[in-house]
Amino acid sequence: MLEHPSSAATRKAVLRCLLLDGHQSAKVLVDQAQLGQPEEHGFPASVLSTYPDGVPLDLNPRWPMEIDLDSDADALLVSLAFEGQSHRCRIPWRAIRVVGVGFGGIDWEHDRSEVEAVNGEADTSREARGSHLRIVK
């Protein structure tokens, strides 16, 4: 059986290539249903209520955002400014739905096991299906 990297490892690798290696901006859409509790993620409630379908972030390596891809194996750690205030945010890799530049991007469907772990559900109809990504225009 072929082993594939987890979608979390792929998301991390894409962000590392864009932000750190390529010094390019990355546009990220964060699925707030996958963030966890407010004390864990650090996003202000006003931001989450403004973007119920996903929090759009523009990560620019030229901005002082203190991005950390390595300290937490399960999440991206980044300082973000909302309404003039800095917030240290923890974004679980499973919460990152789209990573892109410009108007396109890469959209991941959640790993079946990650969604089951969060929701406490099992979806036996998709047992053979792993996570994958698709290009979004």
Summary of the structure (lengths in Angstrom):
residues: 137
radius of gyration: 15.0
end to end distance: 32.3
largest distance: 50.2
contacts: 349
relative contact order: 0.21
helix: 31%
strand: 29%
